Amino acid sequence: MNIQEQTDSPDRIGRNYLHDEVAQRLRALIQSGEMKPHERLNETELAKRFGISRTPLREAIKILSSEGLLDILPNRGAQVASISQTEIEEVAEVIAGLEAIAGELLCRNITDAEIAELQVLHEEMRAAYERQDAPTYFARNQQIHEAIMMSARNETLQGIYANLSSRIQRARFTAHKTPDQWAEAMKDHDRMLVLIHAREGEALGRLLRDHVRSKKAVITATFGAGAKG
């Protein structure tokens, strides 16, 4: 690779960025599923990709280790962490409760314009489902759930939700589904939009709680500590 190609690389990080920016880039790779559970980090390749030395990279690895996203292996570097069954159960239950609350609050606070935006996202997600375009489906799915949380207009709720998202959200929105599970999830989202348009908060809250709980088995199969990397 010549100097011009290195300069033009979209993944390069400028010299004035701190290790928290490196951590943000690594976090995004993990949450997007590009870096899989149990995958070992190649520090040399990552440093070259980001255009940095290994010192800020190692600091970033420590940050993600403290968040539970990476496991540091004695004398063997680091790898993307798996998720224990206990953590899946506990975090999924909390997120289910948070989204249930968000659904109730949303129906009190959402504007017609925001409902229209959700409808567009939903239609794009359904189109992706019908053509079996999993990456687009998962992306729109995550956008919809995040939009529901934002439309609740409760910063405390949003803060708690964001703090939990690093681990379980990655698994939740990229875990593989059987055709029947995928069809059932799509039906849930169809029903969500009906309830949002009707502003039926209690029913939406119950549906969101059940919807999140239904993901536990899928997450465990794909990202659990016993799953193959």
Secondary structure by P-SEA (a helix, b strand, c coil): ccaaaaaaccccccccccaaaaaaaaaaaaaacccccccccaaaaaaaaacccaaaaaaaaaaaaaaccccccccccccbbbbcaaaaaaaaaaaaaaaaaaaaaaaacccaaaaaaaaaaaaaaaaaaaacaaaaaaaaaaaaaaaaaaacccaaaaaaaaaacccaaaaaacccccaaaaaaaaaaaaaaaaaaaacaaaaaaaaaaaaaaaaaaaaaacccccccc
